[in-house]
C-alpha cells in the first residue's frame, strides 16, 4: 500500500532537517527589530527573505503588502501568499506568524551574540529563535514538505500571512484584516506563537490576555533645574511619577483603578479543576523560571490563576533625567513611565484605558502636568475547542508526541488573534511548540530544536488530515 502524503512529507522533513535549521539561522541573522526606526531596512529584508522562500517552495500570489497609512506612517510590510487548488470541499487554512523581533538588550547578558544563531545543548540561541521566526518557519517548512510529497500540491487550501509589527502592537495587520478581510477568506487560522505547558506535552491555548500599553508623562519646570538652587521649591517629575505609580496597586497586588475589575469574568470551576491535573509546581516555577526570592501573585489566587485569568499592571521603564556615570544634581523637567496592563475577559481595552487615564490624572501631585498616552492594545480572547480543527490538531500532535493534548490559557497577548476572531469570524488554533524556559523577550532566547522538528511534523499531519 502506498504511503500517505503525511508520511512521505514527514520523511522529507526529517531528511532535510539540517537544511531547514540552516535556513532558519540565515533568517535569524537579520536584526528585524520593529520598534527601532534604524532597523526598518532589516525588517523589510526579513520580509523579502520569507517572500522569496514562499515563491521557491511553490506558493502563489506571493507579495509584500505595504501597511503605511496616514494614521500609520511607519508601517512594516505584510508577507502574503496562497495556494488554493485543493478542490471542492477542502478547507482553507490561514497560517499566521510574525518575523519581527524584540530588541536584544541587555547585550552583555547574552552568552553568544543575539544575531549570531548558535546551537548549544540541543537548543538554537538567537533573538527571534522561538518568538516567532522559528515557529513561523515551521509553517513554511511544513508546506515545503507537503509540496514535495505530493507532486507540488497541498491537501488543503492555504493562505499565509506574516507580519512585521507584532512586537509593536500589530497596527498594520489590524488595518489590513479590517479593510481587506475578503482577501483572507478561510475556515480556520493556525497560529504558532505560543509554547507548550511542559516539555513533551502537546498544548493548545484556549485563552489569551489582552493588553494596553501606555506612557505616563509628567512635566514640572520648563527646563532642567539645579537641585541645590531649586530643590524644595520646584516639583520633581520623577518623584511625582513614583507617587502616581505607588497608588496604582496595593501591597496585595490588587489594581486600585476604580471600576477596573467590574467586568472580569472568572474561570469556571470545571476549567480550574483541569489545571489541578497539570502537576504545576509553584516553587519550581519560582526557582527555575522566575528566579526571584518570592512570587507576588495577587492575594487569594494561585499562580496559574494569576498569570492566566487575572489582570495585571506593570511598569517597563522610566526614561529621563540623568543616568550616566558619576553625578549630576539636576531636577529634570520631564519624566516618563511606560506602563502596561494585561486584560482578561470581559475587559474592553478602550473602557479600561479611559478608567486608567481618569484615575492617573486624579492622583497627580500638585505642581506637575500629567499626560497619559495609549501606545497599542489587544483584546482578551477565549477560543472554542469544540470544532473539527481542534480535533485534527490534537490527533496530529498525538501522532507526533504520543500523548494527549492539554488545554490551557496564556498570560500573553497576540493582537491579531482578536482581529481574526472579531473581523473574520474564524476559529483560531493556538498551536505552539516553545518551552516555558525559552527566554522570550529576554537575553539568551532559544528554541529547542527537537520541538522545531516536531512542530513541522505536527503541522504536516494537521494539514494532511484537517477537514471542515
C-alpha positions in Angstrom: 0.0 0.0 0.0 1.3 3.4 -0.9 2.5 5.6 1.9 0.2 8.5 3.0 1.1 12.0 1.9 1.8 12.9 5.6 4.2 10.0 6.0 6.1 11.0 2.8 6.2 14.6 3.9 7.4 13.7 7.3 10.2 11.6 5.8 11.2 14.6 3.6 11.2 16.9 6.6 13.5 14.6 8.5 15.9 14.2 5.6 16.1 17.9 5.2 16.0 18.9 8.8 19.6 20.2 8.9 18.9 22.4 5.9 15.8 23.7 7.5 17.8 24.8 10.5 20.5 26.4 8.4 17.8 28.4 6.6 16.3 29.5 9.8 19.8 30.7 11.0 20.0 32.8 7.9 16.7 34.5 8.8 17.7 34.9 12.4 20.8 36.8 11.4 18.6 39.6 10.1 18.0 42.0 13.1 14.4 42.7 12.2 13.7 44.8 15.3 10.4 46.5 14.5 10.4 49.1 17.3 13.7 50.7 16.3 13.4 53.0 13.2 17.1 52.4 12.3 16.2 48.7 11.7 13.4 49.4 9.3 15.6 48.2 6.3 16.3 45.0 8.2 12.6 44.4 8.8 12.0 44.7 5.1 14.9 42.4 4.3 13.4 39.7 6.6 10.1 40.1 4.7 11.8 39.8 1.4 13.7 36.7 2.6 10.4 35.0 3.6 8.6 36.0 0.4 11.4 34.6 -1.7 11.2 31.3 0.1 7.4 31.1 -0.2 7.8 31.5 -4.0 10.6 28.9 -4.1 8.6 26.2 -2.4 5.5 26.6 -4.6 3.2 29.2 -3.0 1.4 31.5 -5.4 0.4 35.2 -5.5 3.3 36.0 -3.1 3.7 39.7 -2.4 4.7 42.2 0.2 1.7 44.2 1.3 2.5 47.7 2.4 0.8 48.9 5.6 1.7 52.6 5.6 -1.4 54.7 6.0 -2.0 58.3 7.1 -2.5 57.1 10.7 0.3 54.6 10.5 3.2 56.2 8.6 6.0 53.9 9.6 4.3 50.5 8.9 6.3 47.4 8.1 5.1 45.1 5.2 3.0 42.0 5.5 4.1 38.9 3.6 1.2 37.2 1.8 1.0 34.0 -0.3 -1.6 31.4 -1.2 -2.3 28.1 -2.8 -6.0 27.5 -3.5 -6.3 24.4 -5.7 -7.2 21.7 -3.3 -10.6 21.1 -4.8 -14.2 21.2 -3.8 -14.9 20.6 -0.1 -11.3 21.2 1.0 -11.0 23.7 3.9 -8.8 26.8 3.7 -6.2 27.3 6.4 -4.8 30.7 7.2 -1.3 30.3 8.5 -0.1 33.3 10.6 3.3 34.2 12.0 5.5 37.3 12.6 9.0 37.9 11.5 9.8 41.0 13.7 11.6 40.6 17.0 12.2 42.4 20.2 15.3 44.5 20.9 18.1 42.3 22.2 19.3 44.5 25.2 20.9 44.0 27.6 23.6 42.7 25.3 26.1 41.9 28.0 23.8 39.2 29.3 23.9 37.1 26.1 26.3 34.2 26.2 26.6 34.4 22.4 25.6 37.4 20.2 21.8 37.7 19.7 22.0 37.8 15.9 24.6 35.1 15.6 22.4 31.9 16.0 24.3 29.3 18.0 23.5 25.7 18.8 24.1 24.5 22.4 22.7 21.6 24.3 20.1 20.8 21.6 18.8 24.4 21.5 19.2 27.2 19.0 20.0 30.5 20.6 19.2 33.8 18.9 16.8 36.7 19.2 13.6 35.6 17.5 14.5 31.9 17.7 11.2 30.9 19.2 9.3 34.3 19.1 8.4 33.9 16.3 10.8 33.3 13.5 11.5 29.7 14.4 7.8 28.8 14.8 6.8 30.8 11.7 9.5 28.9 9.8 7.9 25.6 10.9 4.8 26.6 8.8 6.9 27.3 5.7 8.9 24.1 6.0 5.7 22.0 6.6 4.3 23.4 3.4 7.5 22.7 1.5 7.4 19.1 2.8 3.8 18.6 1.7 4.5 20.1 -1.8 7.5 17.8 -2.1 5.5 14.7 -1.1 2.5 15.4 -3.4 3.8 16.5 -6.8 3.5 20.2 -6.0 0.1 20.0 -4.5 -1.3 20.6 -1.0 -4.0 18.6 0.7 -5.9 21.8 1.7 -6.1 25.3 0.5 -3.6 27.6 2.3 -3.2 31.3 2.8 0.0 32.5 4.5 0.1 35.9 6.3 3.2 37.0 8.1 3.5 40.4 9.8 6.4 42.6 10.9 4.8 44.6 13.7 3.5 42.0 16.2 6.1 43.2 18.8 4.8 46.8 18.5 1.1 46.2 18.6 0.2 44.9 15.1 -1.5 48.0 13.8 -0.7 47.3 10.2 -2.2 43.8 10.1 -5.2 45.0 12.1 -5.8 47.6 9.4 -5.4 45.0 6.6 -7.7 42.5 8.3 -10.3 45.2 8.9 -10.2 46.7 5.4 -9.3 43.8 3.2 -10.7 40.8 5.0 -12.1 39.4 1.8 -8.6 38.5 0.7 -8.2 36.3 3.8 -11.3 34.1 3.5 -10.6 30.9 5.3 -12.1 28.3 7.6 -9.6 28.3 10.4 -6.5 30.3 11.4 -3.4 28.4 12.5 -1.1 30.4 14.9 2.2 29.1 16.2 3.3 31.8 18.5 2.8 30.1 21.9 4.5 27.5 24.0 3.9 24.1 25.5 2.9 23.8 29.1 5.8 21.4 29.7 8.4 19.5 27.7 6.9 16.6 25.6 3.4 17.8 26.5 1.5 19.0 23.4 -0.6 22.1 24.2 -3.3 24.1 22.7 -4.1 27.5 24.2 -7.7 28.4 24.7 -7.3 31.9 26.1 -5.1 34.9 25.8 -4.9 38.0 27.9 -5.5 41.3 26.2 -3.2 44.3 26.7 -3.0 48.1 26.9 0.5 49.7 26.5 0.7 53.3 27.7 3.0 56.1 28.6 2.6 58.5 31.5 4.5 61.8 31.0 4.9 64.1 33.9 6.2 67.7 33.4 7.3 70.1 36.1 9.5 73.1 35.4 10.1 74.5 31.9 13.7 73.4 31.9 16.0 71.1 34.0 17.0 72.8 37.2 19.9 72.8 39.7 18.7 70.7 42.7 20.7 72.9 45.1 19.3 76.2 43.9 15.7 75.0 43.3 15.3 71.8 45.4 12.5 72.1 47.9 10.5 74.6 45.8 10.5 73.1 42.2 8.4 70.0 41.6 10.4 66.8 40.7 8.6 64.9 37.9 10.3 61.6 38.9 9.1 61.9 42.5 5.6 62.7 41.2 5.7 59.8 38.9 6.8 57.5 41.7 3.9 58.7 43.8 1.5 58.0 41.0 2.8 54.5 40.3 2.7 53.7 44.0 -1.1 54.4 44.0 -1.9 52.1 41.1 -1.6 48.8 43.1 -1.8 47.9 46.7 0.6 45.6 48.7 -1.5 42.5 47.9 -1.2 43.1 44.2 -4.7 44.3 43.6 -5.1 47.1 41.0 -6.7 50.2 42.5 -8.2 51.9 39.5 -11.9 52.4 40.2 -14.1 50.1 38.1 -11.1 48.2 36.8 -12.3 44.8 38.0 -16.0 45.3 37.3 -16.2 43.1 34.2 -13.6 40.5 35.0 -15.1 37.0 34.3 -13.5 34.3 36.4 -12.8 30.9 35.0 -15.3 28.2 35.6 -14.8 25.6 38.3 -14.6 22.9 35.7 -11.7 24.7 33.9 -9.9 25.3 37.2 -10.3 21.7 38.0 -8.4 20.6 34.9 -5.5 22.8 35.9 -5.0 20.8 39.1 -4.1 17.8 36.9 -1.2 19.6 35.2 1.2 19.0 38.1 2.3 22.6 38.2 5.0 23.2 40.9 4.9 26.8 42.1 8.2 26.6 43.9 9.9 25.1 40.8 8.4 27.8 38.7 9.7 30.4 41.1 13.2 29.0 41.2 13.7 27.9 37.6 11.7 30.3 35.6 11.3 33.5 37.6 14.4 33.3 39.8 13.1 35.8 42.4 13.2 35.4 46.2 9.4 35.1 46.2 6.3 35.2 44.0 3.9 38.1 44.4 0.7 36.7 42.8 -2.4 38.6 43.8 -3.7 37.6 47.2 -6.3 34.8 47.1 -5.3 33.5 43.7 -2.9 30.6 42.7 0.0 31.3 40.4 -1.8 29.8 37.4 -4.9 31.9 38.1 -2.7 35.0 38.4 -0.9 34.6 35.1 -3.8 33.2 33.1 -7.1 34.8 34.4 -6.2 37.9 36.4 -5.5 41.4 35.0 -2.1 42.9 35.7 -0.4 46.3 35.8 3.4 46.6 35.2 6.0 49.3 34.8 8.5 48.6 32.0 10.8 51.6 32.0 11.2 55.2 33.3 13.4 57.1 30.8 14.5 60.6 31.6 16.8 62.6 33.9 20.4 61.8 34.3 21.6 58.1 34.2 25.2 58.4 33.2 28.3 57.6 35.2 29.1 60.0 38.1 26.7 62.6 39.5 24.6 65.4 38.1 22.4 67.2 40.5 19.5 68.1 38.3 15.8 68.2 38.8 14.5 67.0 35.4 11.8 69.0 33.6 10.1 65.8 32.4 9.8 62.1 33.4 8.1 59.3 31.6 7.0 55.8 32.6 6.0 53.0 30.2 3.1 51.2 31.8 1.1 48.2 30.5 -2.0 46.3 31.7 -2.9 42.8 30.8 -6.6 42.3 30.5 -8.9 39.3 30.8 -12.4 38.6 29.6 -14.6 40.8 29.5 -12.4 43.8 30.0 -12.6 46.1 26.9 -9.3 48.0 26.2 -10.9 51.3 25.4 -13.0 51.3 28.5 -10.1 50.3 30.8 -7.8 52.9 29.3 -10.4 55.6 30.0 -10.7 54.5 33.6 -6.9 54.3 34.0 -6.4 57.8 32.4 -9.0 59.4 34.6 -7.5 57.8 37.7 -3.9 58.8 37.0 -4.9 62.4 36.3 -6.9 62.4 39.6 -4.0 61.3 41.7 -1.3 63.5 40.1 0.5 65.5 42.8 0.4 69.3 42.8 2.9 71.3 40.7 3.0 69.0 37.7 1.1 68.4 34.5 0.3 64.8 33.5 -0.3 63.3 30.1 -1.5 59.7 29.6 -1.0 58.3 26.1 -2.1 55.0 24.6 0.5 53.2 22.5 -1.3 50.0 21.4 -3.8 47.5 22.7 -5.2 44.0 22.2 -8.5 42.3 23.2 -8.5 39.4 25.6 -9.6 36.2 23.8 -11.3 32.9 24.7 -11.3 30.4 21.8 -13.6 27.4 21.3 -12.2 23.8 21.4 -15.5 22.3 20.1 -14.7 22.1 16.4 -13.1 19.7 13.9 -10.0 21.8 13.6 -9.1 21.2 17.3 -9.8 17.5 16.9 -7.5 17.4 13.9 -4.8 19.3 15.7 -4.9 17.1 18.8 -4.8 13.9 16.6 -1.8 15.3 14.7 0.1 16.1 17.9 -0.8 12.8 19.4 0.8 11.1 16.4 4.0 13.1 16.9 4.3 13.3 20.7 2.5 10.1 21.7 0.4 11.7 24.4 -2.8 13.6 24.8 -3.0 17.4 24.3 -3.7 19.7 27.3 -5.8 22.8 27.0 -4.5 25.8 29.0 -4.6 29.6 28.9 -1.7 32.0 28.3 -1.0 35.2 30.1 0.5 36.7 26.9 -1.3 38.7 24.2 -1.3 38.2 20.4 -3.2 41.2 19.0 -4.0 39.6 15.6 -5.9 36.7 17.2 -8.6 39.2 18.3 -8.7 40.6 14.7 -9.2 37.1 13.2 -12.0 36.3 15.7 -13.7 39.7 15.5 -13.3 40.7 11.9 -13.0 37.3 10.0 -15.2 35.2 12.4 -12.5 32.5 12.3 -11.9 29.7 14.8 -8.2 30.0 15.8 -5.8 27.2 16.7 -3.1 28.4 19.1 -0.6 25.5 18.5 2.9 26.5 19.6 6.0 24.5 20.3 8.1 26.8 22.5 9.0 25.9 26.1 8.4 27.9 29.3 12.1 28.5 29.7 12.8 29.7 26.2 13.5 33.3 27.4 11.1 35.1 25.2 11.9 38.9 25.1 15.0 38.2 27.3 18.7 37.5 26.8 19.6 34.1 25.6 16.3 33.4 23.8 16.2 29.8 22.4 14.2 27.3 20.6 14.6 23.6 21.5 15.5 22.1 18.1 13.6 18.8 18.8 10.4 20.9 19.1 11.2 22.8 15.9 11.3 19.5 14.0 8.3 18.0 15.9 6.4 21.2 15.2 7.0 20.8 11.5 5.7 17.2 11.6 2.7 18.2 13.7 1.7 20.9 11.1 2.3 18.5 8.3 -0.1 15.9 9.8 -2.6 18.6 10.7 -2.8 20.0 7.2 -3.0 16.5 5.7 -6.0 15.4 7.8 -8.0 18.5 8.7 -11.5 18.6 7.2 -14.1 21.4 7.6 
